[in-house]
Amino acid sequence: MRHNGRVPRTLAVANQKGGVAKTTTVASLGAALTELGQRVLLVDLDPQACLTFSLGVDPEDVDISLHHVLLGAAKVRDVVIALDEGPDLVPATIELATAEVRLSRDSSAEQALRTALRPLASSYDWILIDCPPTLGLLTVNGLSAASEVLIPLQCETLAHRGVGQLLDTIHDVRQLTNPGLEILGVLPTLYDGRTTHARTVLETIAGTYELTVLQPAIPKSIRFAEAPAIGRTILTTAPATPGAAAYRELAKSLL
């Protein structure tokens, strides 16, 4: 059980490359942690609002969102959506794209998310942040608010070219705003263990950047694409599949 006054583990899921299953990881890991009795908050920090949409919330129907919170126009408690099953959600809308521009004029722009989330600290065991596929101010906000970074990585030759840039950004965030930020590790996604190539790429990344490779690797599966279309995660749509099992195992290992 949690101790009074303990801060939640805040995980920024970040990689500036798109299509590496960031959103799938936030949604599925959040659902798996909730199944284990954890109190989980998901934060959609991406103006494309894929996380919000994939959890069955239409961004077009959201009146106040993270955008308003970051600009000080709303309290975070007022935008949290309690999903039917699973974690709570701080939704995004396309307006978030303009928040980045407006925040950049503020001297403490990198800290806006951390400050916004502070009132919720005692309410959750975990906060998972879905960072956008860029290394701009929104991702820096996600990293500044986090205690740890999880880097989902597709095991392809070019997939790890951006890892160095992301690590440089993490280094800058440690220097400037968040000295305690730790890298939890790299999570292999869309993984096909039958190919030697995928295994080699993983070994290269682990060796080159001295990063922990989280287990188990998340297998490639069409089931992941089907779930968001009905506003659910693979844990409820296809609970017996290897993909669902992998996220459950990852959640257990994080506890």
C-alpha positions as CSV (number, residue, x, y, z in Angstrom):
1,M,0.0,0.0,0.0
2,R,1.1,3.6,-0.5
3,H,2.5,5.7,2.3
4,N,0.9,9.0,3.1
5,G,2.7,11.9,1.4
6,R,4.4,9.6,-1.1
7,V,4.6,11.1,-4.6
8,P,3.2,9.1,-7.5
9,R,5.6,7.5,-9.9
10,T,5.4,9.7,-12.9
11,L,6.4,8.1,-16.2
12,A,6.9,10.1,-19.3
13,V,6.6,7.9,-22.4
14,A,8.7,9.7,-24.9
15,N,10.2,9.2,-28.4
16,Q,10.2,11.9,-31.0
17,K,9.7,9.2,-33.7
18,G,6.0,8.6,-34.4
19,G,4.4,5.2,-34.8
20,V,6.4,3.4,-32.1
21,A,3.4,2.6,-29.9
22,K,3.7,5.4,-27.4
23,T,0.0,5.9,-27.0
24,T,-0.7,2.1,-27.0
25,T,1.9,1.8,-24.2
26,V,0.4,4.5,-22.1
27,A,-3.2,3.2,-22.5
28,S,-2.3,-0.5,-22.1
29,L,0.2,-0.1,-19.2
30,G,-2.2,2.2,-17.5
31,A,-5.0,-0.4,-17.8
32,A,-2.7,-3.1,-16.6
33,L,-1.6,-1.1,-13.5
34,T,-5.2,-0.4,-12.7
35,E,-6.0,-4.1,-12.8
36,L,-3.4,-4.5,-10.2
37,G,-5.2,-2.2,-7.9
38,Q,-3.1,0.9,-8.6
39,R,-4.7,4.4,-8.9
40,V,-3.6,5.6,-12.3
41,L,-3.9,9.0,-14.1
42,L,-3.1,9.2,-17.9
43,V,-2.1,12.6,-19.3
44,D,-2.5,13.2,-23.0
45,L,0.2,15.8,-23.9
46,D,-0.1,15.3,-27.6
47,P,-2.2,17.9,-29.6
48,Q,-3.2,15.1,-32.0
49,A,-5.1,13.7,-28.9
50,C,-4.7,10.1,-30.0
51,L,-4.7,8.8,-26.4
52,T,-7.9,10.7,-25.6
53,F,-9.6,9.4,-28.8
54,S,-8.4,5.8,-28.3
55,L,-9.9,5.7,-24.8
56,G,-13.3,6.5,-26.2
57,V,-13.4,10.3,-25.6
58,D,-14.0,12.4,-28.7
59,P,-11.7,15.4,-28.4
60,E,-14.3,17.5,-30.3
61,D,-16.6,17.0,-27.4
62,V,-14.1,18.1,-24.8
63,D,-14.8,21.7,-23.6
64,I,-11.9,22.2,-21.2
65,S,-8.7,20.2,-21.6
66,L,-5.0,20.1,-20.7
67,H,-4.5,23.2,-22.9
68,H,-6.5,25.3,-20.5
69,V,-4.7,23.8,-17.5
70,L,-1.3,24.6,-18.8
71,L,-2.3,28.2,-19.6
72,G,-3.7,28.7,-16.1
73,A,-7.3,29.0,-17.3
74,A,-8.6,25.8,-15.5
75,K,-7.7,23.6,-12.6
76,V,-6.5,20.1,-13.4
77,R,-9.2,18.5,-11.2
78,D,-11.8,20.1,-13.4
79,V,-10.6,18.5,-16.6
80,V,-9.9,14.9,-15.3
81,I,-12.3,12.4,-16.9
82,A,-13.0,9.2,-15.0
83,L,-13.2,6.4,-17.6
84,D,-15.7,3.6,-17.1
85,E,-13.1,1.0,-16.6
86,G,-9.5,1.7,-15.9
87,P,-7.5,4.9,-15.2
88,D,-8.5,8.5,-15.1
89,L,-7.6,10.8,-18.0
90,V,-6.5,14.4,-18.5
91,P,-7.6,14.8,-22.2
92,A,-6.0,16.8,-25.0
93,T,-7.5,18.7,-27.9
94,I,-5.9,20.2,-31.0
95,E,-5.8,23.5,-29.0
96,L,-2.8,22.2,-27.2
97,A,-0.7,23.0,-30.3
98,T,-1.2,26.7,-29.5
99,A,-0.4,26.3,-25.9
100,E,3.2,25.5,-26.9
101,V,3.6,28.9,-28.6
102,R,1.9,30.8,-25.8
103,L,3.9,29.0,-23.0
104,S,7.2,29.8,-24.7
105,R,6.8,33.4,-23.7
106,D,6.8,32.4,-20.0
107,S,10.0,32.2,-18.0
108,S,8.9,29.0,-16.3
109,A,7.4,27.4,-19.4
110,E,9.2,24.1,-18.9
111,Q,7.5,23.6,-15.5
112,A,3.9,24.3,-16.5
113,L,2.8,20.6,-16.4
114,R,4.7,19.8,-13.2
115,T,3.0,22.7,-11.5
116,A,-0.4,21.8,-12.9
117,L,-0.3,18.2,-11.8
118,R,0.9,18.9,-8.2
119,P,-2.5,19.1,-6.6
120,L,-3.3,15.6,-7.8
121,A,-0.2,14.0,-6.3
122,S,-1.9,12.4,-3.3
123,S,-4.7,11.0,-5.4
124,Y,-2.7,8.6,-7.6
125,D,0.0,6.0,-7.4
126,W,1.0,6.4,-11.1
127,I,0.8,9.2,-13.6
128,L,1.6,8.2,-17.2
129,I,2.3,11.0,-19.7
130,D,1.9,10.4,-23.4
131,C,4.4,12.9,-25.0
132,P,4.0,14.1,-28.5
133,P,6.3,12.8,-31.3
134,T,8.6,15.9,-31.1
135,L,11.3,17.2,-28.9
136,G,9.6,20.6,-28.4
137,L,8.3,22.4,-25.3
138,L,5.4,20.0,-24.7
139,T,7.8,17.0,-24.5
140,V,10.2,19.0,-22.3
141,N,7.2,19.7,-20.0
142,G,6.5,16.0,-19.9
143,L,10.1,15.2,-19.0
144,S,10.2,18.0,-16.4
145,A,7.1,16.6,-14.7
146,A,8.3,13.0,-14.6
147,S,10.3,10.9,-12.2
148,E,11.2,8.4,-15.0
149,V,11.3,8.1,-18.8
150,L,10.2,5.1,-20.7
151,I,11.3,5.0,-24.3
152,P,9.2,2.8,-26.6
153,L,11.3,1.7,-29.6
154,Q,10.4,-0.1,-32.7
155,C,13.1,-2.6,-33.5
156,E,14.1,-1.4,-36.9
157,T,17.4,-0.1,-38.3
158,L,16.5,3.5,-38.4
159,A,14.3,3.5,-35.3
160,H,17.2,4.1,-32.9
161,R,18.7,7.1,-34.8
162,G,16.6,9.4,-32.7
163,V,17.5,7.9,-29.4
164,G,20.7,10.0,-29.1
165,Q,18.7,13.2,-29.6
166,L,16.2,12.2,-27.0
167,L,19.0,11.4,-24.6
168,D,20.5,14.8,-25.2
169,T,17.1,16.4,-24.4
170,I,16.8,14.3,-21.2
171,H,20.3,15.5,-20.3
172,D,19.3,19.1,-20.8
173,V,16.1,18.6,-18.7
174,R,18.2,17.2,-15.9
175,Q,20.5,20.2,-16.0
176,L,17.8,22.8,-16.2
177,T,14.6,21.6,-14.5
178,N,14.6,18.1,-13.2
179,P,17.9,16.7,-11.8
180,G,16.2,13.6,-10.4
181,L,14.9,12.3,-13.8
182,E,15.8,8.7,-14.4
183,I,15.6,6.6,-17.6
184,L,13.6,3.5,-16.8
185,G,14.6,1.9,-20.0
186,V,13.8,1.1,-23.6
187,L,10.6,-0.9,-24.3
188,P,10.8,-2.9,-27.6
189,T,7.5,-2.5,-29.4
190,L,6.1,-3.9,-32.6
191,Y,8.5,-6.7,-31.9
192,D,9.0,-9.7,-34.1
193,G,11.4,-12.0,-32.2
194,R,11.6,-14.4,-35.1
195,T,13.9,-12.0,-37.0
196,T,17.5,-11.9,-36.1
197,H,17.4,-8.3,-37.3
198,A,15.1,-7.2,-34.5
199,R,17.2,-8.9,-31.9
200,T,20.4,-7.3,-33.3
201,V,18.9,-3.8,-33.2
202,L,17.9,-4.3,-29.6
203,E,21.4,-5.4,-28.6
204,T,22.9,-2.5,-30.5
205,I,20.8,0.0,-28.6
206,A,21.4,-1.6,-25.2
207,G,25.2,-1.5,-25.9
208,T,25.5,1.9,-27.6
209,Y,23.5,3.9,-25.1
210,E,23.9,1.7,-22.0
211,L,20.2,1.6,-21.6
212,T,18.1,-1.1,-19.8
213,V,16.0,-3.1,-22.2
214,L,12.6,-3.6,-20.5
215,Q,11.0,-7.1,-20.7
216,P,8.9,-8.5,-22.1
217,A,9.1,-7.0,-25.6
218,I,5.7,-6.0,-26.9
219,P,4.8,-8.2,-29.9
220,K,3.5,-7.0,-33.2
221,S,-0.2,-7.6,-33.3
222,I,-3.2,-6.4,-35.4
223,R,-5.2,-6.5,-32.1
224,F,-3.5,-3.2,-31.0
225,A,-5.0,-1.4,-34.0
226,E,-8.5,-2.8,-33.4
227,A,-8.8,-1.7,-29.7
228,P,-8.7,2.1,-30.0
229,A,-11.4,2.0,-32.7
230,I,-13.9,1.0,-30.1
231,G,-12.4,3.2,-27.3
232,R,-10.9,0.4,-25.3
233,T,-7.5,-1.2,-24.7
234,I,-6.3,-4.6,-25.8
235,L,-6.7,-5.7,-22.1
236,T,-10.4,-5.7,-22.5
237,T,-10.8,-6.3,-26.3
238,A,-8.4,-9.2,-26.6
239,P,-7.3,-10.1,-23.0
240,A,-5.9,-13.5,-23.8
241,T,-3.5,-12.4,-26.5
242,P,0.3,-12.2,-26.2
243,G,0.1,-8.4,-26.5
244,A,-2.2,-8.1,-23.5
245,A,-0.1,-10.6,-21.5
246,A,3.1,-8.6,-22.3
247,Y,1.7,-5.3,-20.9
248,R,0.4,-7.2,-17.8
249,E,3.8,-8.7,-17.2
250,L,5.5,-5.3,-17.7
251,A,3.1,-3.7,-15.2
252,K,3.9,-6.4,-12.6
253,S,7.6,-5.9,-13.1
254,L,7.3,-2.2,-12.5
255,L,5.6,-2.8,-9.2
